Amino acid sequence: MSMRSWIMASCAVAVLAVGGTLAYSPWNAPSLAQATAPVPAPVPPAPVAPSVEVPRSDAEIKLSFSPVVKAASPSVVNVYATRIEQQTVSPFANDPFFSRFFGRNQFQSRPRESQSLGSGVIVDAGGVILTNRHVIEGATDVRIALSDGREFAVDIVIEDAQTDLAVLRVRQPGDAVFPAIVFANSDSLEVGDLVLAIGNPFGVGQTVTSGIVSALARTGVESSDYEFFIQTDAAINPGNSGGALVDLDGHLVGINTAIYSQTGGSVGIGFAIPANMAKMVAQAGVSGGQIVRPWFGAKMQAVNSDIAQSLGMPAPHGALITEVAPGGPAERAGFASGDVILSVDGMAVDDPSAFNFRLATKPIGQGTALERVRAGQSEVVNFTIEAAPMASGDMMAAITGSSRFAGTSVRQIDAALAEMKGLPYDAKGVIVTAVEPGSPAEQMGLKADDIILSLNDIPMDTAAAFSQTASQRARTWQIILQRDGRVTRSIVSG
C-alpha cells in the first residue's frame, strides 16, 4: 500500500471511529496478535442510484391548467343575441289559388323571435366586449352573462364584416368594474404551443378545452378580407364563436371563430382570429371611433411554382403585384406590376392574405420595411402606412320620400372601394351600401353590393347623378346593374 493510500485509508478509519460508538483508549487497545493480523479488505460501498431530475415548479410541469383558467375565465362571457325573423305560416302563402279562397292575410309572414348563443371576451374594464360579428348579426337585442352569473344589456358599437369581429359595450355598467383580459402578441406563437379555448359551446355554460397550436397563417377557411387564422385542436364547437383562445399565461392569443366539421361538432380542427388583429378592432371600439384601415393600392396573387421559376426565385412564396392603382400609395412608393413582396418588417409573406393581414395590423403613419424582389434582385423599400380614403359627403347619396328608389343608400366607386370589392380600378357606377327593410327599393329587389350602372340609359358615374335621377318620377324604369359579377337589365314600373 502506498503512503498516500494508507493516509487516505487511515483518515477514513479515524473518521469512522470518531463518528461511531467506540473510541480508542488504552482500555480497549488491541492485543499484539490483533495488531499484527492482516487488515481485512474494505467492503465496497453500495451503488448509488442515478439522480433523477424531478420538476419542482408549475413552470417545469403543468400538473393542472387551473391557475390559467382562474386568470382568464372571468374575462370570457356568454352572449345572447335575439333576432326578429319573418316566418311563413303556410307553404301555400304565395299560391294565388289558395289566396283567392282563403284570403292572403292568413298566409302572410309573421314575426318570430329567435335567439342565438355565442361567447365574448372583455377587453376593457369599462365593459367593452369583443366577439364575432356573426354571433350578433341582425340582432335586435343583445345581452351578456359573466362567469359569476351577472347579466347586462349591451349595445353594438362596431360590426366589422371584413374581420368578422364585433365590439359590444355594456349599456348601464353602474359601478361595476369588469375583468379585462390581457392581449398577447400572436406573432410569437409557434406550432406546438399549448393553448386553451374558453367559451359557451352548445349553450351548456362556460367550458374549457385544451390543445395545441396545430398551424399558423391558415387561409381559405371562410370568406374574409383578412384570412390569417390560428388552427388548433382544442375542441371548438357551436357557441364557442367569439370566445377566447389563451396561452399558458392566461393571455389572449386569438378569438375562436370557425370549425371544420362534417357533423356540426368538433373534429379537432378549429380556427381563431389572431390577437394582433382582434386588438386593432378592440382599440377602435374602446375609443368609440371607427376602424381606419391601411391601403396599399395594388392587386396581388400568390406566387406558384411556375411564377417562381420564371422570376428566378428559389421557392414559391410571396405576393406578386399584378396591378397598381393609379396615384395610389404603392405607385407613389415605386412599386410596379411584377414586383414580389416577401416580408413586412421581417415577417414572412407567403401570399396576398398574409400581406393584407400584416399591413392591417400596422398603425397609420408608421414606417414599414417591405422586402421585394424585382428583376431577380432583392431589396428593402421603406413604405409609410396610409389610410384608405374615406368617402366624402358628395360621394354618397340616400334616396327618401316617395321615389321608387326610396330606402336606397349608395356610394360612388373609387379605386380603394373597387379593390376591396374585386372590381377594376376604373370601374363605373354606384354601389348600393344599404337597403331599408320594407322600403320601395327592397320591394323592387335591390340588394346591398348591387352596382347600378345606368337608369333609363343615363350613366350612374357619380352619387350626385344617381340622386338626381332616382328622385324623379317615371312611368317605367330601365335598370342596368351588376350583381355577383353578372350584368342584368330589368324594367320596373314607376
Sequence and secondary structure as in RCSB ss.txt:
>XXXX:A:sequence
MSMRSWIMASCAVAVLAVGGTLAYSPWNAPSLAQATAPVPAPVPPAPVAPSVEVPRSDAEIKLSFSPVVKAASPS
VVNVYATRIEQQTVSPFANDPFFSRFFGRNQFQSRPRESQSLGSGVIVDAGGVILTNRHVIEGATDVRIALSDGR
EFAVDIVIEDAQTDLAVLRVRQPGDAVFPAIVFANSDSLEVGDLVLAIGNPFGVGQTVTSGIVSALARTGVESSD
YEFFIQTDAAINPGNSGGALVDLDGHLVGINTAIYSQTGGSVGIGFAIPANMAKMVAQAGVSGGQIVRPWFGAKM
QAVNSDIAQSLGMPAPHGALITEVAPGGPAERAGFASGDVILSVDGMAVDDPSAFNFRLATKPIGQGTALERVRA
GQSEVVNFTIEAAPMASGDMMAAITGSSRFAGTSVRQIDAALAEMKGLPYDAKGVIVTAVEPGSPAEQMGLKADD
IILSLNDIPMDTAAAFSQTASQRARTWQIILQRDGRVTRSIVSG
>XXXX:A:secstr
  HHHHHHHHHHHHHHHHHSS    GGG   HHHHHS                   STTT  S SHHHHHHHGGG
EEEEEEEEEEEEES TTTT HHHHHHH SGGGSEEEEEEEEEEEEEEEETTTEEEEEHHHHTT SEEEEE TTS 
EEEEEEEEEETTTTEEEEEES  TT       B  GGG  TT EEEEEE GGGS  EEEEEEEEEEEE SSSS S
S  EEEE S   TT TT EEE TTS EEEEEEEE  SSSS  S EEEEEHHHHHHHHHHHHHT     B   EEE
EE  HHHHHHTT SSS SEEEEEE TTSHHHHTT  TT EEEEETTEE  SHHHHHHHHHTS TT EEEEEEEET
TEEEEEEEE  B     GGGEEE  TT TTTTEEEEE  HHHHHHTT  TT  SEEEEEE TTSHHHHHT  TT 
EEEEETTEE  SHHHHHHHHTS  SEEEEEEEETTEEEEEEEE 
